[in-house]
Amino acid sequence: MNQYIKLINKAKQNPKGLSFSEFHTLMTKCGWVKDRQKGSHQIWYSPKGDRLSIQTFGNMAKEYQARQFLNFEKGNEDENK
């Protein structure tokens, strides 16, 4: 099982338990691009142009932001079917 699938499964099963570095890796592997950063806020864009603002919560990703990301990715999967 490759790293992308492991991270997607981890995010789906427990979005609260995703480290920020894992979240960053997952977004990059899904084709998202970091546009800019101001303070702790990072602005990312999906290949379709969806915008997502993320920030760290200690060394963990915020649960609601991981869920937003998964919803964007689910929408992309549905459109590709």
Secondary structure in CASP SS format (residue, H / E / C, confidence):
PFRMAT SS
TARGET T0000
AUTHOR 0000-0000-0000
METHOD secondary structure of the structure
MODEL  1
M C 1.00
N C 1.00
Q H 1.00
Y H 1.00
I H 1.00
K H 1.00
L H 1.00
I H 1.00
N H 1.00
K H 1.00
A H 1.00
K H 1.00
Q H 1.00
N C 1.00
P H 1.00
K H 1.00
G H 1.00
L C 1.00
S E 1.00
F H 1.00
S H 1.00
E H 1.00
F H 1.00
H H 1.00
T H 1.00
L H 1.00
M H 1.00
T H 1.00
K H 1.00
C C 1.00
G C 1.00
W C 1.00
V E 1.00
K E 1.00
D E 1.00
R E 1.00
Q E 1.00
K E 1.00
G C 1.00
S C 1.00
H E 1.00
Q E 1.00
I E 1.00
W E 1.00
Y E 1.00
S C 1.00
P C 1.00
K C 1.00
G C 1.00
D C 1.00
R E 1.00
L E 1.00
S E 1.00
I E 1.00
Q E 1.00
T E 1.00
F E 1.00
G C 1.00
N C 1.00
M E 1.00
A E 1.00
K C 1.00
E H 1.00
Y H 1.00
Q H 1.00
A H 1.00
R H 1.00
Q H 1.00
F H 1.00
L H 1.00
N H 1.00
F H 1.00
E H 1.00
K H 1.00
G H 1.00
N H 1.00
E H 1.00
D H 1.00
E H 1.00
N H 1.00
K C 1.00
END
